[in-house]
Amino acid sequence: MGLEAPRTGSEPLFPVTQLQAWSQRLLGSRLSGALLRASVYGQFVAGETQEEVEGCVRQLQALGLRPLLAVPTEEEPDSAAQTGEAWYEGNLDAMLRCVDLSRGLPESPDLAGKTLMQLKVTALASTRLCKDLTSWITKPGVSSELSPERLAEAMDSGQNLQVSCLNTEQNQHLQASLSRLNRVAQYARDQQVGLLVDAEYTFINPALSLLVAALAVRWNSPREGGPWVWNTYQAYLKDTHERLRRDAEAAHRAGLAFGVKLVRGAYLEKERKVSQLQGTEDPTQPDYEATSRSYSRCLELMLSLVSHHGPMCHLMVASHNEESVRQATKRMWELGIPLDGPVCFGQLLGMCDHVSLALGM
Ligand SMILES: Cc1cc2nc3c(=O)[nH]c(=O)nc-3n(C[C@H](O)[C@H](O)[C@H](O)COP(=O)(O)OP(=O)(O)OC[C@H]3O[C@@H](n4cnc5c(N)ncnc54)[C@H](O)[C@@H]3O)c2cc1C
């Protein structure tokens, strides 16, 4: 898999004039100019070649937008088990090139802030491994064997980690996956590119969060100037507000910078189908309004943490929802959080259905 099409959606670039009209309707013309210049990242099909990507980026910069690139990874192929580590190593190469591309994009002098890109853990570690780790870590009393500190040490030293719940082959795959994650985080830090790690399904999210926490131990310490590795929190899950509060506290206690991409959540139907099939409690909020209330509470929590801890705490408000964006900007104003500070906004500009929804409001 190559990086010819560095993109983060599957639709063409949203026309810039519509985007501008949308942002002005969403935020009001004066606010939109200031806010977009400061902190909105756009997500779109950037092009097939570096030149095309650069052309798109220049267009976006004229609007004060920054790109948020991601490697378009396919679903993990069934053959990945047979091809060993090759598929994941190929994805790692693509991600390293995506870091280069993110770093090498033309920069506009009036766009302050860090370069960010997205990272999908299941492109570097198998879903099977993440599932097995999740079933293990959600059991009570096994946390010390799989602590973020222990994984971080294994990442750094490259020494073989033995986890009792995994067989020899799975342990080897875990070690190789940790090494890939560490290589991409180190390279991103060296190139001054922050990594936003995607949240996926609840049957693997605890493992993804554990891996992010291990990366954070190594790369989000104050001496690194991060956060370089951010996690994603899905407000449609019932336990998200509590988890966010706990993780923020843990990061603060450990003296680590904390980076959060806050979303509503993209896998509602599948989550519900799985819980129905397994006869377990539905992990998602009962309705859209409950998800929105949860989003609003998480937003409030994060903005208050940002206002207390300043640059140690970063937030991306990743939503097209007019009310959420309005709440964020209003509270930023009230709390005195600067527009070019640790809070930014993310939109999937290529996802016409969501943008259309925002336009229609
Ligand atoms: C930059 C960016 C990065 C993203 N990264 C991720 C990611 O890593 N992981 C991920 O899961 N998603 C991700 N998403 C997608 C995101 O989770 C939402 O699906 C999408 O943004 C739509 O939500 P909204 O707030 O923009 O809009 P809205 O239209 O206001 O909200 C739609 C969302 O509300 C929720 N919802 C709808 N109906 C119901 C219902 N009946 N009951 C409960 N909840 C309901 C669902 O979460 C749905 O997606 C990302 C989005 C953006 C913009």
Ligand as a Chemical Component Dictionary entry (heavy atoms), coordinates in Angstrom:
data_LIG
# 
_chem_comp.id                   LIG 
_chem_comp.type                 NON-POLYMER 
_chem_comp.pdbx_formal_charge   0 
_chem_comp.three_letter_code    LIG 
# 
loop_
_chem_comp_atom.comp_id 
_chem_comp_atom.atom_id 
_chem_comp_atom.alt_atom_id 
_chem_comp_atom.type_symbol 
_chem_comp_atom.charge 
_chem_comp_atom.model_Cartn_x 
_chem_comp_atom.model_Cartn_y 
_chem_comp_atom.model_Cartn_z 
_chem_comp_atom.pdbx_ordinal 
LIG C1  C1  C 0 -11.621 15.199 12.471 1  
LIG C2  C2  C 0 -12.486 14.030 12.814 2  
LIG C3  C3  C 0 -11.900 12.850 13.280 3  
LIG C4  C4  C 0 -12.716 11.750 13.640 4  
LIG N1  N1  N 0 -12.152 10.627 14.174 5  
LIG C5  C5  C 0 -12.936 9.628  14.645 6  
LIG C6  C6  C 0 -12.402 8.518  15.355 7  
LIG O1  O1  O 0 -11.181 8.408  15.570 8  
LIG N2  N2  N 0 -13.255 7.560  15.821 9  
LIG C7  C7  C 0 -14.627 7.653  15.658 10 
LIG O2  O2  O 0 -15.358 6.780  16.149 11 
LIG N3  N3  N 0 -15.153 8.676  14.971 12 
LIG C8  C8  C 0 -14.363 9.663  14.463 13 
LIG N4  N4  N 0 -14.922 10.718 13.793 14 
LIG C9  C9  C 0 -16.363 10.688 13.436 15 
LIG C10 C10 C 0 -17.251 11.177 14.572 16 
LIG O3  O3  O 0 -17.221 10.235 15.621 17 
LIG C11 C11 C 0 -18.727 11.363 14.164 18 
LIG O4  O4  O 0 -19.223 10.170 13.621 19 
LIG C12 C12 C 0 -18.966 12.450 13.137 20 
LIG O5  O5  O 0 -18.118 13.546 13.330 21 
LIG C13 C13 C 0 -20.421 12.921 13.256 22 
LIG O6  O6  O 0 -20.655 13.547 14.515 23 
LIG P1  P1  P 0 -20.798 15.143 14.634 24 
LIG O7  O7  O 0 -20.539 15.560 16.025 25 
LIG O8  O8  O 0 -19.909 15.746 13.615 26 
LIG O9  O9  O 0 -22.284 15.420 14.104 27 
LIG P2  P2  P 0 -23.758 15.095 14.593 28 
LIG O10 O10 O 0 -24.478 14.920 13.308 29 
LIG O11 O11 O 0 -24.254 16.119 15.525 30 
LIG O12 O12 O 0 -23.740 13.720 15.342 31 
LIG C14 C14 C 0 -23.899 12.469 14.709 32 
LIG C15 C15 C 0 -23.407 11.460 15.729 33 
LIG O13 O13 O 0 -24.309 11.401 16.858 34 
LIG C16 C16 C 0 -24.325 10.086 17.372 35 
LIG N5  N5  N 0 -25.691 9.550  17.250 36 
LIG C17 C17 C 0 -26.525 9.643  16.185 37 
LIG N6  N6  N 0 -27.701 8.993  16.422 38 
LIG C18 C18 C 0 -27.603 8.470  17.651 39 
LIG C19 C19 C 0 -28.482 7.661  18.455 40 
LIG N7  N7  N 0 -29.672 7.274  18.008 41 
LIG N8  N8  N 0 -28.057 7.288  19.676 42 
LIG C20 C20 C 0 -26.829 7.662  20.163 43 
LIG N9  N9  N 0 -25.969 8.441  19.455 44 
LIG C21 C21 C 0 -26.339 8.819  18.204 45 
LIG C22 C22 C 0 -23.357 9.262  16.546 46 
LIG O14 O14 O 0 -22.111 9.277  17.207 47 
LIG C23 C23 C 0 -23.308 10.035 15.226 48 
LIG O15 O15 O 0 -22.093 9.831  14.509 49 
LIG C24 C24 C 0 -14.136 11.833 13.474 50 
LIG C25 C25 C 0 -14.708 13.017 13.025 51 
LIG C26 C26 C 0 -13.929 14.103 12.726 52 
LIG C27 C27 C 0 -14.591 15.357 12.290 53 
# 
loop_
_chem_comp_bond.comp_id 
_chem_comp_bond.atom_id_1 
_chem_comp_bond.atom_id_2 
_chem_comp_bond.value_order 
_chem_comp_bond.pdbx_ordinal 
LIG C1  C2  SING 1  
LIG C2  C3  SING 2  
LIG C2  C26 DOUB 3  
LIG C3  C4  DOUB 4  
LIG C4  N1  SING 5  
LIG C4  C24 SING 6  
LIG N1  C5  DOUB 7  
LIG C5  C6  SING 8  
LIG C5  C8  SING 9  
LIG C6  O1  DOUB 10 
LIG C6  N2  SING 11 
LIG N2  C7  SING 12 
LIG C7  O2  DOUB 13 
LIG C7  N3  SING 14 
LIG N3  C8  DOUB 15 
LIG C8  N4  SING 16 
LIG N4  C9  SING 17 
LIG N4  C24 SING 18 
LIG C9  C10 SING 19 
LIG C10 O3  SING 20 
LIG C10 C11 SING 21 
LIG C11 O4  SING 22 
LIG C11 C12 SING 23 
LIG C12 O5  SING 24 
LIG C12 C13 SING 25 
LIG C13 O6  SING 26 
LIG O6  P1  SING 27 
LIG P1  O7  DOUB 28 
LIG P1  O8  SING 29 
LIG P1  O9  SING 30 
LIG O9  P2  SING 31 
LIG P2  O10 DOUB 32 
LIG P2  O11 SING 33 
LIG P2  O12 SING 34 
LIG O12 C14 SING 35 
LIG C14 C15 SING 36 
LIG C15 O13 SING 37 
LIG C15 C23 SING 38 
LIG O13 C16 SING 39 
LIG C16 N5  SING 40 
LIG C16 C22 SING 41 
LIG N5  C17 SING 42 
LIG N5  C21 SING 43 
LIG C17 N6  DOUB 44 
LIG N6  C18 SING 45 
LIG C18 C19 SING 46 
LIG C18 C21 DOUB 47 
LIG C19 N7  SING 48 
LIG C19 N8  DOUB 49 
LIG N8  C20 SING 50 
LIG C20 N9  DOUB 51 
LIG N9  C21 SING 52 
LIG C22 O14 SING 53 
LIG C22 C23 SING 54 
LIG C23 O15 SING 55 
LIG C24 C25 DOUB 56 
LIG C25 C26 SING 57 
LIG C26 C27 SING 58 
# 
